[in-house]
Amino acid sequence: MRAFYSGQFVLPLPPGHRFPMSRYALLRDRLEEHLPAVEMDQAPRASDGELALAHTPQWIAAISDGSVSPQAMREIGFPWSEAMVERSRRSTGATIAACRAAFAGGIAANMAGGTHHAYADKGGGFCVFNDAAVAARLMQAEHGRSGRLLKVAVIDLDVHQGNGTASIFRNDPSVFTLSMHGQKNFPFRKEASDLDVELPDGCGDADYLTALEHALDELDRRFSPGLVIYLAGADPFERDRLGRLKLSFDGLEARDRRVFDWTWQRRIPVAFAMAGGYASDIAETVQVQLGTFRVAFDYWRRWQNAAR
């Protein structure tokens, strides 16, 4: 199973910044230790042309040359730097590469990504470019060269609503956006996804998994994707600082298993990204993410056995 990393492109953040940049290097270390069969490759750099499939030329240029306004950067939550631009391009390129690898092997990963608060013309909530939106549009363009329409489902299980993704695909029937998130959590002004599942504060394993099963059934009734992009946020975890839900390690593993099983039963390739995770103990966020990789690897092996 292939996974693409951009952790060596580190944002220079001020002391005390709440974004846990170190978790990406920690995840890579844990994968090398516990899942050495995962093939990790450096993420490619998304080009201007690729980014323009989901973003306005004005936004791409402003971010790239540093002319972006201080207000826009405050909305993102990072200080502007060339390193931030490079990392944002690489993180988007990782989801592009994971989608291509998923078509070849069934399942592949972006070891970062899930930047679902980025709109076509602005960023927000630690998100500069929307990796899932860019990758979905690019995969559609590549498949379209052979005259095929590729339908893409974005299954977003980060605890925060995928408002940027919902906005970008609002009038696009070829992409289905499913967001299952905390009702009272950020962003406080939500967009309309194709399917929004809003959860109350304190929602635990049983209620969450029931809601997820209903959501996947609804997706199945309404849409037949040829590719799934799965945002496997670690922030529904019970000790996440920004999550407000109460999922256990076992509950999050069961969540991942339901998603990967749903795609496996239908033989739909899936590219997954890490999205959010803000536990006070970063090691707990990484433990959730490692659990996602364990489940994904199990299903990746099923794809390989079926191909023999």
C-alpha positions as CSV (number, residue, x, y, z in Angstrom):
1,M,0.0,0.0,0.0
2,R,1.4,3.4,-1.0
3,A,1.3,6.5,1.2
4,F,2.6,10.0,0.3
5,Y,4.2,12.3,2.8
6,S,5.0,16.0,3.0
7,G,6.1,16.1,6.6
8,Q,9.6,17.3,5.7
9,F,8.1,20.6,4.5
10,V,7.5,22.2,7.8
11,L,5.7,25.4,8.5
12,P,7.7,27.8,10.7
13,L,5.1,28.5,13.4
14,P,5.4,30.8,16.4
15,P,5.9,29.2,19.9
16,G,2.7,28.0,21.4
17,H,0.8,27.8,18.1
18,R,-2.0,25.2,18.5
19,F,-1.5,23.4,15.2
20,P,0.3,20.1,15.9
21,M,2.9,20.2,13.1
22,S,5.0,17.5,14.8
23,R,2.4,14.8,14.3
24,Y,3.3,14.2,10.7
25,A,6.8,13.2,11.5
26,L,5.6,11.1,14.4
27,L,3.1,9.3,12.1
28,R,5.9,8.4,9.6
29,D,8.0,7.1,12.4
30,R,5.1,4.9,13.8
31,L,4.4,3.5,10.3
32,E,8.0,2.6,9.8
33,E,8.0,0.8,13.1
34,H,4.6,-0.9,13.0
35,L,3.6,-1.2,9.3
36,P,6.9,-1.4,7.4
37,A,5.1,-2.9,4.4
38,V,3.5,0.5,3.6
39,E,5.5,2.1,0.8
40,M,6.1,5.8,1.7
41,D,7.0,8.2,-1.1
42,Q,7.5,12.0,-1.1
43,A,4.5,13.9,-2.2
44,P,4.7,15.6,-5.6
45,R,4.1,19.3,-5.9
46,A,0.7,20.4,-7.2
47,S,1.1,22.8,-10.2
48,D,-0.8,26.0,-10.8
49,G,-2.8,24.3,-13.5
50,E,-3.8,21.5,-11.1
51,L,-4.8,23.9,-8.4
52,A,-6.8,25.9,-10.9
53,L,-9.2,23.0,-11.3
54,A,-10.7,23.9,-7.9
55,H,-9.3,27.4,-7.1
56,T,-9.4,30.8,-8.7
57,P,-6.2,32.1,-10.4
58,Q,-6.3,35.1,-8.1
59,W,-6.2,33.0,-5.0
60,I,-3.4,30.8,-6.3
61,A,-1.3,33.8,-7.3
62,A,-1.9,35.7,-4.0
63,I,-0.8,32.7,-1.9
64,S,2.1,31.9,-4.2
65,D,3.7,35.4,-4.3
66,G,2.8,36.5,-0.7
67,S,0.4,39.3,-1.8
68,V,-2.4,37.6,0.1
69,S,-4.0,40.0,2.7
70,P,-3.2,39.7,6.4
71,Q,-6.9,39.2,7.1
72,A,-7.0,36.2,4.7
73,M,-4.0,34.7,6.5
74,R,-5.6,35.3,9.9
75,E,-8.6,33.3,8.6
76,I,-6.3,30.4,7.7
77,G,-4.4,30.6,11.0
78,F,-0.9,30.4,9.7
79,P,1.7,33.2,9.0
80,W,2.6,33.4,5.3
81,S,5.9,31.9,4.3
82,E,7.4,30.2,1.3
83,A,7.5,27.1,3.3
84,M,3.8,27.3,3.9
85,V,3.2,27.6,0.2
86,E,5.4,24.6,-0.6
87,R,3.8,22.5,2.0
88,S,0.3,23.3,0.8
89,R,1.2,22.4,-2.7
90,R,2.8,19.1,-1.6
91,S,-0.1,18.2,0.6
92,T,-2.4,18.6,-2.3
93,G,-0.1,16.7,-4.6
94,A,-0.1,13.9,-2.0
95,T,-3.9,13.4,-2.4
96,I,-3.5,13.5,-6.2
97,A,-0.8,10.8,-6.0
98,A,-2.9,8.8,-3.6
99,C,-5.9,8.8,-6.0
100,R,-3.8,7.6,-8.9
101,A,-2.3,4.9,-6.7
102,A,-5.8,3.9,-5.5
103,F,-6.8,3.2,-9.0
104,A,-3.8,0.9,-9.4
105,G,-4.0,-0.9,-6.0
106,G,-7.4,-0.2,-4.5
107,I,-6.3,1.9,-1.5
108,A,-3.7,4.6,-1.0
109,A,-3.0,7.4,1.5
110,N,-2.0,11.0,2.0
111,M,-0.2,11.1,5.3
112,A,-1.5,14.7,5.7
113,G,-4.2,16.5,3.7
114,G,-7.9,16.7,4.3
115,T,-7.8,20.5,3.9
116,H,-11.6,20.8,3.6
117,H,-12.0,24.4,4.8
118,A,-10.4,25.9,1.7
119,Y,-12.8,27.5,-0.7
120,A,-12.2,28.3,-4.4
121,D,-11.1,31.8,-3.6
122,K,-10.0,31.7,0.1
123,G,-8.6,29.5,2.8
124,G,-9.6,28.9,6.4
125,G,-9.1,26.8,9.5
126,F,-5.5,25.7,8.8
127,C,-6.4,25.0,5.1
128,V,-4.8,26.8,2.1
129,F,-5.8,24.7,-0.9
130,N,-8.5,22.0,-0.9
131,D,-6.6,18.8,-1.7
132,A,-9.7,16.6,-2.1
133,A,-11.4,19.1,-4.5
134,V,-8.3,19.5,-6.6
135,A,-7.7,15.7,-6.7
136,A,-11.3,14.9,-7.5
137,R,-11.4,17.3,-10.4
138,L,-8.0,16.1,-11.8
139,M,-9.1,12.5,-11.6
140,Q,-12.2,13.4,-13.5
141,A,-10.2,15.2,-16.2
142,E,-7.8,12.3,-16.6
143,H,-10.6,9.8,-16.9
144,G,-12.5,12.1,-19.2
145,R,-9.8,11.8,-21.8
146,S,-11.1,8.3,-22.6
147,G,-14.7,9.5,-22.7
148,R,-15.6,8.2,-19.3
149,L,-17.4,10.2,-16.6
150,L,-15.8,9.6,-13.2
151,K,-18.2,10.2,-10.3
152,V,-16.4,10.9,-7.0
153,A,-17.7,10.7,-3.4
154,V,-16.0,12.7,-0.6
155,I,-16.7,11.0,2.7
156,D,-15.6,13.6,5.3
157,L,-15.5,12.3,8.8
158,D,-13.4,15.1,10.3
159,V,-15.3,16.5,13.3
160,H,-15.6,19.9,11.5
161,Q,-17.8,20.3,8.5
162,G,-16.2,20.3,5.1
163,N,-17.5,23.7,4.2
164,G,-15.0,24.5,1.5
165,T,-15.5,21.2,-0.2
166,A,-19.3,21.7,-0.1
167,S,-19.0,25.1,-1.6
168,I,-16.7,24.1,-4.4
169,F,-19.0,21.2,-5.5
170,R,-22.3,22.9,-4.7
171,N,-23.6,22.7,-8.3
172,D,-21.6,19.7,-9.4
173,P,-23.8,16.5,-9.7
174,S,-20.7,14.4,-10.5
175,V,-19.3,14.8,-7.0
176,F,-21.2,13.8,-3.8
177,T,-20.1,15.5,-0.6
178,L,-20.9,13.7,2.7
179,S,-19.9,15.5,5.9
180,M,-20.5,14.0,9.3
181,H,-19.5,16.6,12.0
182,G,-20.2,18.3,15.3
183,Q,-23.3,20.4,15.0
184,K,-22.1,23.2,17.3
185,N,-18.4,23.0,16.2
186,F,-16.4,25.0,13.8
187,P,-17.2,26.3,11.2
188,F,-20.1,28.1,12.8
189,R,-21.5,29.1,9.5
190,K,-22.0,25.8,7.6
191,E,-22.4,25.2,3.9
192,A,-24.8,22.7,2.4
193,S,-23.2,19.4,1.5
194,D,-25.1,16.8,-0.5
195,L,-25.5,15.0,2.8
196,D,-24.8,16.7,6.2
197,V,-25.0,14.6,9.4
198,E,-24.9,16.9,12.4
199,L,-23.9,15.3,15.7
200,P,-24.5,16.7,19.3
201,D,-21.7,17.5,21.6
202,G,-20.7,14.4,23.6
203,C,-21.8,11.9,20.9
204,G,-20.2,8.5,21.7
205,D,-19.3,5.3,19.8
206,A,-22.7,3.7,19.5
207,D,-24.6,6.7,18.3
208,Y,-21.8,7.8,16.0
209,L,-21.6,4.4,14.3
210,T,-25.4,4.2,13.9
211,A,-25.4,7.6,12.3
212,L,-22.5,6.6,10.0
213,E,-24.3,3.5,8.8
214,H,-27.4,5.5,8.0
215,A,-25.3,8.0,6.1
216,L,-23.5,5.3,4.1
217,D,-26.9,3.7,3.3
218,E,-28.2,7.1,2.1
219,L,-25.0,7.6,0.0
220,D,-25.6,4.2,-1.6
221,R,-29.2,5.1,-2.5
222,R,-28.3,8.4,-4.1
223,F,-24.9,8.0,-5.8
224,S,-22.6,5.4,-7.4
225,P,-19.0,6.7,-7.2
226,G,-16.1,5.3,-9.1
227,L,-13.7,6.8,-6.6
228,V,-14.0,7.7,-2.9
229,I,-11.8,10.3,-1.1
230,Y,-12.0,9.6,2.6
231,L,-11.1,12.3,5.2
232,A,-10.3,10.2,8.3
233,G,-10.1,12.9,10.8
234,A,-8.7,11.9,14.2
235,D,-10.6,14.8,15.9
236,P,-13.8,12.9,16.9
237,F,-11.5,11.3,19.6
238,E,-12.8,11.8,23.1
239,R,-9.6,13.6,24.3
240,D,-9.3,15.9,21.2
241,R,-9.0,19.6,22.3
242,L,-11.2,20.8,19.4
243,G,-13.5,17.8,18.9
244,R,-16.3,17.9,21.5
245,L,-17.3,14.3,20.6
246,K,-16.5,11.2,22.7
247,L,-15.2,8.5,20.4
248,S,-12.8,5.9,21.8
249,F,-9.9,4.3,20.0
250,D,-12.1,1.3,19.4
251,G,-14.9,3.5,18.1
252,L,-12.7,5.2,15.6
253,E,-11.3,1.9,14.4
254,A,-14.9,0.7,13.9
255,R,-15.6,3.9,12.0
256,D,-12.7,3.3,9.6
257,R,-13.6,-0.3,9.2
258,R,-17.2,0.6,8.1
259,V,-15.9,3.1,5.5
260,F,-13.3,0.7,4.1
261,D,-15.7,-2.2,4.1
262,W,-18.4,-0.1,2.3
263,T,-15.9,0.7,-0.5
264,W,-14.5,-2.8,-0.6
265,Q,-18.0,-4.4,-0.9
266,R,-18.5,-2.2,-4.0
267,R,-14.9,-2.4,-5.3
268,I,-14.5,1.3,-5.2
269,P,-10.9,2.6,-5.1
270,V,-10.4,4.9,-2.1
271,A,-7.7,7.5,-1.3
272,F,-7.7,8.6,2.3
273,A,-6.2,11.6,4.1
274,M,-5.5,12.3,7.8
275,A,-7.4,15.6,8.2
276,G,-7.7,17.0,11.7
277,G,-6.4,15.8,15.1
278,Y,-5.6,18.0,18.1
279,A,-5.3,15.8,21.2
280,S,-3.4,17.3,24.0
281,D,-1.1,14.3,23.9
282,I,-0.1,14.3,20.2
283,A,0.8,10.6,20.6
284,E,-2.9,9.8,21.0
285,T,-3.7,11.6,17.7
286,V,-1.0,9.5,16.0
287,Q,-2.4,6.4,17.6
288,V,-5.8,7.1,16.0
289,Q,-4.1,7.7,12.6
290,L,-2.0,4.5,12.9
291,G,-5.3,2.6,13.6
292,T,-6.7,4.0,10.4
293,F,-3.6,2.8,8.5
294,R,-3.9,-0.7,10.0
295,V,-7.5,-1.0,8.9
296,A,-6.7,0.4,5.4
297,F,-3.8,-2.0,5.1
298,D,-6.1,-5.0,5.9
299,Y,-8.4,-4.0,3.1
300,W,-5.6,-3.2,0.7
301,R,-4.5,-6.8,1.1
302,R,-8.0,-7.9,0.2
303,W,-7.7,-5.9,-3.0
304,Q,-4.4,-7.7,-3.8
305,N,-5.7,-11.1,-3.1
306,A,-8.8,-10.5,-5.3
307,A,-6.5,-9.4,-8.1
308,R,-4.5,-12.6,-8.2
